Amino acid sequence: MSNTKKVKEFMSKLEHPLKAEMEAVRAIIVNANSKIEEDVKWGGPSFFYKEDLATFNPRIKNYVALIFHKGELLNIKSDFLEEATKGKVYAKFYSMEQVTANKELIEKMVNAWIELMEK
C-alpha cells in the first residue's frame, strides 16, 4: 500500500537546499507508472513495486541523491548514472535543468523495473 500521505508529510518538514528538485524527481517517478508505490524508508522517500526500487538520501545537501538499489539489473546505461557497489546505481541532480534533462531516463528506469518485476 502506498503511503503518499506519509511522504508528503515528510517532504513538508524537510529542509533541503534542492527540495524543489527532489519534489520534481519524486513527481517523475510516481507519474511514470501507476504501479509504483512510495513510503518513507531509510530516512527518505522510497519507491517500490514488489521490491525496493529507489530511495532519496536527503542527508546529502549539495545535490539530490537518488539511489536505485538494484540499478544494475535494469541494464540502462547513461553518462548521468553512476554505478556503485552491490549493484546500486546513483542519479545525482544538482539543478532543475538536470531534472528536466533526465526525465525520460528516470521514467525509463521506473518502467524497466516494473517489467523486470512482472517477469
CNS distance restraints for C-alpha pairs under 8 A (distance, minus, plus):
assign (resid   1 and name CA) (resid  37 and name CA) 6.94 0.50 0.50
assign (resid   2 and name CA) (resid  37 and name CA) 4.69 0.50 0.50
assign (resid   2 and name CA) (resid  38 and name CA) 5.20 0.50 0.50
assign (resid   2 and name CA) (resid  39 and name CA) 6.37 0.50 0.50
assign (resid   3 and name CA) (resid   7 and name CA) 6.39 0.50 0.50
assign (resid   3 and name CA) (resid  37 and name CA) 7.41 0.50 0.50
assign (resid   3 and name CA) (resid  38 and name CA) 5.73 0.50 0.50
assign (resid   3 and name CA) (resid  39 and name CA) 4.91 0.50 0.50
assign (resid   3 and name CA) (resid  40 and name CA) 7.79 0.50 0.50
assign (resid   4 and name CA) (resid   8 and name CA) 6.05 0.50 0.50
assign (resid   4 and name CA) (resid  37 and name CA) 7.89 0.50 0.50
assign (resid   4 and name CA) (resid  38 and name CA) 6.06 0.50 0.50
assign (resid   4 and name CA) (resid  39 and name CA) 6.54 0.50 0.50
assign (resid   5 and name CA) (resid   9 and name CA) 6.16 0.50 0.50
assign (resid   6 and name CA) (resid  10 and name CA) 6.19 0.50 0.50
assign (resid   6 and name CA) (resid  39 and name CA) 6.69 0.50 0.50
assign (resid   6 and name CA) (resid  40 and name CA) 6.92 0.50 0.50
assign (resid   7 and name CA) (resid  11 and name CA) 6.09 0.50 0.50
assign (resid   7 and name CA) (resid  38 and name CA) 7.20 0.50 0.50
assign (resid   7 and name CA) (resid  39 and name CA) 5.82 0.50 0.50
assign (resid   7 and name CA) (resid  40 and name CA) 5.86 0.50 0.50
assign (resid   7 and name CA) (resid  45 and name CA) 6.05 0.50 0.50
assign (resid   8 and name CA) (resid  12 and name CA) 6.05 0.50 0.50
assign (resid   9 and name CA) (resid  13 and name CA) 6.56 0.50 0.50
assign (resid  10 and name CA) (resid  14 and name CA) 6.19 0.50 0.50
assign (resid  10 and name CA) (resid  40 and name CA) 7.56 0.50 0.50
assign (resid  10 and name CA) (resid  44 and name CA) 7.96 0.50 0.50
assign (resid  10 and name CA) (resid  45 and name CA) 7.84 0.50 0.50
assign (resid  11 and name CA) (resid  23 and name CA) 7.99 0.50 0.50
assign (resid  14 and name CA) (resid  19 and name CA) 7.62 0.50 0.50
assign (resid  15 and name CA) (resid  19 and name CA) 7.19 0.50 0.50
assign (resid  16 and name CA) (resid  58 and name CA) 7.12 0.50 0.50
assign (resid  16 and name CA) (resid  61 and name CA) 6.27 0.50 0.50
assign (resid  17 and name CA) (resid  61 and name CA) 6.53 0.50 0.50
assign (resid  17 and name CA) (resid  62 and name CA) 7.52 0.50 0.50
assign (resid  18 and name CA) (resid  22 and name CA) 6.31 0.50 0.50
assign (resid  18 and name CA) (resid  61 and name CA) 7.50 0.50 0.50
assign (resid  18 and name CA) (resid  62 and name CA) 7.82 0.50 0.50
assign (resid  18 and name CA) (resid  63 and name CA) 6.77 0.50 0.50
assign (resid  18 and name CA) (resid  64 and name CA) 6.59 0.50 0.50
assign (resid  18 and name CA) (resid  94 and name CA) 7.75 0.50 0.50
assign (resid  18 and name CA) (resid  95 and name CA) 7.57 0.50 0.50
assign (resid  19 and name CA) (resid  23 and name CA) 6.12 0.50 0.50
assign (resid  20 and name CA) (resid  24 and name CA) 6.18 0.50 0.50
assign (resid  20 and name CA) (resid  96 and name CA) 7.88 0.50 0.50
assign (resid  21 and name CA) (resid  25 and name CA) 6.24 0.50 0.50
assign (resid  21 and name CA) (resid  64 and name CA) 7.16 0.50 0.50
assign (resid  21 and name CA) (resid  93 and name CA) 7.49 0.50 0.50
assign (resid  21 and name CA) (resid  95 and name CA) 6.70 0.50 0.50
assign (resid  21 and name CA) (resid  96 and name CA) 5.47 0.50 0.50
assign (resid  21 and name CA) (resid  99 and name CA) 6.73 0.50 0.50
assign (resid  22 and name CA) (resid  26 and name CA) 6.10 0.50 0.50
assign (resid  22 and name CA) (resid  64 and name CA) 6.08 0.50 0.50
assign (resid  23 and name CA) (resid  27 and name CA) 6.17 0.50 0.50
assign (resid  24 and name CA) (resid  28 and name CA) 6.33 0.50 0.50
assign (resid  24 and name CA) (resid  99 and name CA) 7.18 0.50 0.50
assign (resid  25 and name CA) (resid  29 and name CA) 6.32 0.50 0.50
assign (resid  25 and name CA) (resid  99 and name CA) 6.46 0.50 0.50
assign (resid  25 and name CA) (resid 103 and name CA) 7.81 0.50 0.50
assign (resid  26 and name CA) (resid  30 and name CA) 6.26 0.50 0.50
assign (resid  27 and name CA) (resid  31 and name CA) 5.87 0.50 0.50
assign (resid  28 and name CA) (resid  32 and name CA) 5.87 0.50 0.50
assign (resid  28 and name CA) (resid 103 and name CA) 6.64 0.50 0.50
assign (resid  28 and name CA) (resid 106 and name CA) 7.23 0.50 0.50
assign (resid  28 and name CA) (resid 107 and name CA) 6.74 0.50 0.50
assign (resid  29 and name CA) (resid  33 and name CA) 7.44 0.50 0.50
assign (resid  29 and name CA) (resid  36 and name CA) 7.64 0.50 0.50
assign (resid  29 and name CA) (resid  47 and name CA) 7.97 0.50 0.50
assign (resid  29 and name CA) (resid 106 and name CA) 6.89 0.50 0.50
assign (resid  29 and name CA) (resid 107 and name CA) 6.44 0.50 0.50
assign (resid  29 and name CA) (resid 110 and name CA) 6.64 0.50 0.50
assign (resid  30 and name CA) (resid  34 and name CA) 6.92 0.50 0.50
assign (resid  30 and name CA) (resid  36 and name CA) 5.97 0.50 0.50
assign (resid  30 and name CA) (resid  37 and name CA) 7.15 0.50 0.50
assign (resid  30 and name CA) (resid  38 and name CA) 7.76 0.50 0.50
assign (resid  32 and name CA) (resid  36 and name CA) 7.98 0.50 0.50
assign (resid  32 and name CA) (resid 107 and name CA) 5.19 0.50 0.50
assign (resid  32 and name CA) (resid 110 and name CA) 6.60 0.50 0.50
assign (resid  32 and name CA) (resid 111 and name CA) 7.03 0.50 0.50
assign (resid  33 and name CA) (resid 110 and name CA) 7.17 0.50 0.50
assign (resid  33 and name CA) (resid 111 and name CA) 6.61 0.50 0.50
assign (resid  35 and name CA) (resid  49 and name CA) 6.50 0.50 0.50
assign (resid  35 and name CA) (resid 114 and name CA) 7.57 0.50 0.50
assign (resid  36 and name CA) (resid  47 and name CA) 6.58 0.50 0.50
assign (resid  36 and name CA) (resid  48 and name CA) 5.76 0.50 0.50
assign (resid  36 and name CA) (resid  49 and name CA) 5.34 0.50 0.50
assign (resid  36 and name CA) (resid 110 and name CA) 7.95 0.50 0.50
assign (resid  37 and name CA) (resid  47 and name CA) 5.64 0.50 0.50
assign (resid  37 and name CA) (resid  48 and name CA) 5.36 0.50 0.50
assign (resid  37 and name CA) (resid  49 and name CA) 6.27 0.50 0.50
assign (resid  38 and name CA) (resid  45 and name CA) 6.84 0.50 0.50
assign (resid  38 and name CA) (resid  46 and name CA) 5.49 0.50 0.50
assign (resid  38 and name CA) (resid  47 and name CA) 4.43 0.50 0.50
assign (resid  38 and name CA) (resid  48 and name CA) 6.24 0.50 0.50
assign (resid  39 and name CA) (resid  45 and name CA) 5.77 0.50 0.50
assign (resid  39 and name CA) (resid  46 and name CA) 5.30 0.50 0.50
assign (resid  39 and name CA) (resid  47 and name CA) 6.56 0.50 0.50
assign (resid  40 and name CA) (resid  44 and name CA) 5.27 0.50 0.50
assign (resid  40 and name CA) (resid  45 and name CA) 4.46 0.50 0.50
assign (resid  40 and name CA) (resid  46 and name CA) 5.54 0.50 0.50
assign (resid  41 and name CA) (resid  45 and name CA) 6.25 0.50 0.50
assign (resid  41 and name CA) (resid  46 and name CA) 5.72 0.50 0.50
assign (resid  41 and name CA) (resid  55 and name CA) 7.54 0.50 0.50
assign (resid  42 and name CA) (resid  46 and name CA) 7.90 0.50 0.50
assign (resid  42 and name CA) (resid  55 and name CA) 7.70 0.50 0.50
assign (resid  43 and name CA) (resid  57 and name CA) 6.99 0.50 0.50
assign (resid  43 and name CA) (resid  58 and name CA) 7.48 0.50 0.50
assign (resid  44 and name CA) (resid  55 and name CA) 6.45 0.50 0.50
assign (resid  44 and name CA) (resid  56 and name CA) 5.34 0.50 0.50
assign (resid  44 and name CA) (resid  57 and name CA) 5.75 0.50 0.50
assign (resid  44 and name CA) (resid  58 and name CA) 6.11 0.50 0.50
assign (resid  45 and name CA) (resid  55 and name CA) 5.81 0.50 0.50
assign (resid  45 and name CA) (resid  56 and name CA) 5.63 0.50 0.50
assign (resid  46 and name CA) (resid  52 and name CA) 7.57 0.50 0.50
assign (resid  46 and name CA) (resid  53 and name CA) 7.65 0.50 0.50
assign (resid  46 and name CA) (resid  54 and name CA) 5.74 0.50 0.50
assign (resid  46 and name CA) (resid  55 and name CA) 4.10 0.50 0.50
assign (resid  46 and name CA) (resid  56 and name CA) 6.39 0.50 0.50
assign (resid  47 and name CA) (resid  52 and name CA) 6.25 0.50 0.50
assign (resid  47 and name CA) (resid  53 and name CA) 5.53 0.50 0.50
assign (resid  47 and name CA) (resid  54 and name CA) 5.27 0.50 0.50
assign (resid  47 and name CA) (resid  55 and name CA) 6.21 0.50 0.50
assign (resid  48 and name CA) (resid  52 and name CA) 4.36 0.50 0.50
assign (resid  48 and name CA) (resid  53 and name CA) 4.79 0.50 0.50
assign (resid  48 and name CA) (resid  54 and name CA) 6.92 0.50 0.50
assign (resid  49 and name CA) (resid  53 and name CA) 6.92 0.50 0.50
assign (resid  49 and name CA) (resid 113 and name CA) 7.88 0.50 0.50
assign (resid  49 and name CA) (resid 114 and name CA) 6.77 0.50 0.50
assign (resid  49 and name CA) (resid 117 and name CA) 7.38 0.50 0.50
assign (resid  50 and name CA) (resid 117 and name CA) 6.74 0.50 0.50
assign (resid  51 and name CA) (resid 117 and name CA) 7.87 0.50 0.50
assign (resid  52 and name CA) (resid  69 and name CA) 6.87 0.50 0.50
assign (resid  53 and name CA) (resid  68 and name CA) 5.70 0.50 0.50
assign (resid  53 and name CA) (resid  69 and name CA) 5.87 0.50 0.50
assign (resid  53 and name CA) (resid  70 and name CA) 6.97 0.50 0.50
assign (resid  53 and name CA) (resid  71 and name CA) 7.92 0.50 0.50
assign (resid  53 and name CA) (resid 110 and name CA) 7.84 0.50 0.50
assign (resid  53 and name CA) (resid 113 and name CA) 7.17 0.50 0.50
assign (resid  54 and name CA) (resid  66 and name CA) 6.57 0.50 0.50
assign (resid  54 and name CA) (resid  67 and name CA) 5.26 0.50 0.50
assign (resid  54 and name CA) (resid  68 and name CA) 4.20 0.50 0.50
assign (resid  54 and name CA) (resid  69 and name CA) 5.64 0.50 0.50
assign (resid  55 and name CA) (resid  66 and name CA) 5.68 0.50 0.50
assign (resid  55 and name CA) (resid  67 and name CA) 5.32 0.50 0.50
assign (resid  55 and name CA) (resid  68 and name CA) 6.75 0.50 0.50
assign (resid  55 and name CA) (resid  69 and name CA) 7.68 0.50 0.50
assign (resid  56 and name CA) (resid  64 and name CA) 7.31 0.50 0.50
assign (resid  56 and name CA) (resid  65 and name CA) 5.59 0.50 0.50
assign (resid  56 and name CA) (resid  66 and name CA) 4.51 0.50 0.50
assign (resid  56 and name CA) (resid  67 and name CA) 6.26 0.50 0.50
assign (resid  57 and name CA) (resid  64 and name CA) 7.41 0.50 0.50
assign (resid  57 and name CA) (resid  65 and name CA) 5.43 0.50 0.50
assign (resid  57 and name CA) (resid  66 and name CA) 6.50 0.50 0.50
assign (resid  57 and name CA) (resid  67 and name CA) 7.55 0.50 0.50
assign (resid  58 and name CA) (resid  64 and name CA) 7.09 0.50 0.50
assign (resid  58 and name CA) (resid  65 and name CA) 7.11 0.50 0.50
assign (resid  60 and name CA) (resid  64 and name CA) 7.09 0.50 0.50
assign (resid  60 and name CA) (resid  65 and name CA) 6.81 0.50 0.50
assign (resid  62 and name CA) (resid  94 and name CA) 7.17 0.50 0.50
assign (resid  63 and name CA) (resid  92 and name CA) 6.14 0.50 0.50
assign (resid  63 and name CA) (resid  93 and name CA) 5.48 0.50 0.50
assign (resid  63 and name CA) (resid  94 and name CA) 4.70 0.50 0.50
assign (resid  63 and name CA) (resid  95 and name CA) 7.82 0.50 0.50
assign (resid  64 and name CA) (resid  91 and name CA) 7.99 0.50 0.50
assign (resid  64 and name CA) (resid  92 and name CA) 5.54 0.50 0.50
assign (resid  64 and name CA) (resid  93 and name CA) 4.91 0.50 0.50
assign (resid  64 and name CA) (resid  94 and name CA) 6.46 0.50 0.50
assign (resid  65 and name CA) (resid  90 and name CA) 6.94 0.50 0.50
assign (resid  65 and name CA) (resid  91 and name CA) 6.13 0.50 0.50
assign (resid  65 and name CA) (resid  92 and name CA) 4.93 0.50 0.50
assign (resid  65 and name CA) (resid  93 and name CA) 6.75 0.50 0.50
assign (resid  66 and name CA) (resid  90 and name CA) 5.81 0.50 0.50
assign (resid  66 and name CA) (resid  91 and name CA) 5.16 0.50 0.50
assign (resid  66 and name CA) (resid  92 and name CA) 6.38 0.50 0.50
assign (resid  67 and name CA) (resid  88 and name CA) 6.75 0.50 0.50
assign (resid  67 and name CA) (resid  89 and name CA) 5.95 0.50 0.50
assign (resid  67 and name CA) (resid  90 and name CA) 4.71 0.50 0.50
assign (resid  67 and name CA) (resid  91 and name CA) 6.49 0.50 0.50
assign (resid  68 and name CA) (resid  88 and name CA) 5.64 0.50 0.50
assign (resid  68 and name CA) (resid  89 and name CA) 5.11 0.50 0.50
assign (resid  68 and name CA) (resid  90 and name CA) 6.15 0.50 0.50
assign (resid  68 and name CA) (resid  91 and name CA) 7.89 0.50 0.50
assign (resid  69 and name CA) (resid  87 and name CA) 6.94 0.50 0.50
assign (resid  69 and name CA) (resid  88 and name CA) 4.80 0.50 0.50
assign (resid  69 and name CA) (resid  89 and name CA) 6.78 0.50 0.50
assign (resid  70 and name CA) (resid  74 and name CA) 7.55 0.50 0.50
assign (resid  70 and name CA) (resid  86 and name CA) 7.84 0.50 0.50
assign (resid  70 and name CA) (resid  87 and name CA) 5.22 0.50 0.50
assign (resid  70 and name CA) (resid  88 and name CA) 5.12 0.50 0.50
assign (resid  70 and name CA) (resid  89 and name CA) 7.11 0.50 0.50
assign (resid  71 and name CA) (resid  75 and name CA) 7.35 0.50 0.50
assign (resid  71 and name CA) (resid  87 and name CA) 6.11 0.50 0.50
assign (resid  71 and name CA) (resid  88 and name CA) 5.15 0.50 0.50
assign (resid  71 and name CA) (resid  89 and name CA) 4.84 0.50 0.50
assign (resid  72 and name CA) (resid  76 and name CA) 7.53 0.50 0.50
assign (resid  72 and name CA) (resid  83 and name CA) 7.51 0.50 0.50
assign (resid  72 and name CA) (resid  87 and name CA) 5.15 0.50 0.50
assign (resid  72 and name CA) (resid  88 and name CA) 6.36 0.50 0.50
assign (resid  72 and name CA) (resid  89 and name CA) 6.56 0.50 0.50
assign (resid  73 and name CA) (resid  87 and name CA) 7.50 0.50 0.50
assign (resid  74 and name CA) (resid 109 and name CA) 6.76 0.50 0.50
assign (resid  74 and name CA) (resid 112 and name CA) 6.08 0.50 0.50
assign (resid  74 and name CA) (resid 113 and name CA) 6.49 0.50 0.50
assign (resid  74 and name CA) (resid 116 and name CA) 7.66 0.50 0.50
assign (resid  76 and name CA) (resid 109 and name CA) 7.21 0.50 0.50
assign (resid  77 and name CA) (resid  81 and name CA) 7.19 0.50 0.50
assign (resid  80 and name CA) (resid  91 and name CA) 6.73 0.50 0.50
assign (resid  80 and name CA) (resid  92 and name CA) 7.77 0.50 0.50
assign (resid  81 and name CA) (resid  89 and name CA) 6.46 0.50 0.50
assign (resid  81 and name CA) (resid  90 and name CA) 5.72 0.50 0.50
assign (resid  81 and name CA) (resid  91 and name CA) 5.16 0.50 0.50
assign (resid  81 and name CA) (resid  92 and name CA) 7.64 0.50 0.50
assign (resid  82 and name CA) (resid  89 and name CA) 5.50 0.50 0.50
assign (resid  82 and name CA) (resid  90 and name CA) 4.98 0.50 0.50
assign (resid  82 and name CA) (resid  91 and name CA) 6.53 0.50 0.50
assign (resid  83 and name CA) (resid  87 and name CA) 7.32 0.50 0.50
assign (resid  83 and name CA) (resid  88 and name CA) 6.16 0.50 0.50
assign (resid  83 and name CA) (resid  89 and name CA) 4.49 0.50 0.50
assign (resid  83 and name CA) (resid  90 and name CA) 6.33 0.50 0.50
assign (resid  84 and name CA) (resid  88 and name CA) 5.05 0.50 0.50
assign (resid  84 and name CA) (resid  89 and name CA) 5.54 0.50 0.50
assign (resid  84 and name CA) (resid  90 and name CA) 7.01 0.50 0.50
assign (resid  93 and name CA) (resid  98 and name CA) 5.84 0.50 0.50
assign (resid  93 and name CA) (resid  99 and name CA) 6.28 0.50 0.50
assign (resid  94 and name CA) (resid  98 and name CA) 6.72 0.50 0.50
assign (resid  95 and name CA) (resid  99 and name CA) 6.64 0.50 0.50
assign (resid  96 and name CA) (resid 100 and name CA) 6.21 0.50 0.50
assign (resid  97 and name CA) (resid 101 and name CA) 6.01 0.50 0.50
assign (resid  98 and name CA) (resid 102 and name CA) 6.03 0.50 0.50
assign (resid  99 and name CA) (resid 103 and name CA) 6.07 0.50 0.50
assign (resid 102 and name CA) (resid 106 and name CA) 6.30 0.50 0.50
assign (resid 103 and name CA) (resid 107 and name CA) 6.24 0.50 0.50
assign (resid 104 and name CA) (resid 108 and name CA) 5.98 0.50 0.50
assign (resid 105 and name CA) (resid 109 and name CA) 6.27 0.50 0.50
assign (resid 106 and name CA) (resid 110 and name CA) 6.26 0.50 0.50
assign (resid 107 and name CA) (resid 111 and name CA) 6.19 0.50 0.50
assign (resid 108 and name CA) (resid 112 and name CA) 5.97 0.50 0.50
assign (resid 109 and name CA) (resid 113 and name CA) 6.18 0.50 0.50
assign (resid 110 and name CA) (resid 114 and name CA) 6.48 0.50 0.50
assign (resid 111 and name CA) (resid 115 and name CA) 6.25 0.50 0.50
assign (resid 112 and name CA) (resid 116 and name CA) 6.10 0.50 0.50
assign (resid 113 and name CA) (resid 117 and name CA) 6.11 0.50 0.50
assign (resid 114 and name CA) (resid 118 and name CA) 6.21 0.50 0.50
assign (resid 115 and name CA) (resid 119 and name CA) 6.58 0.50 0.50
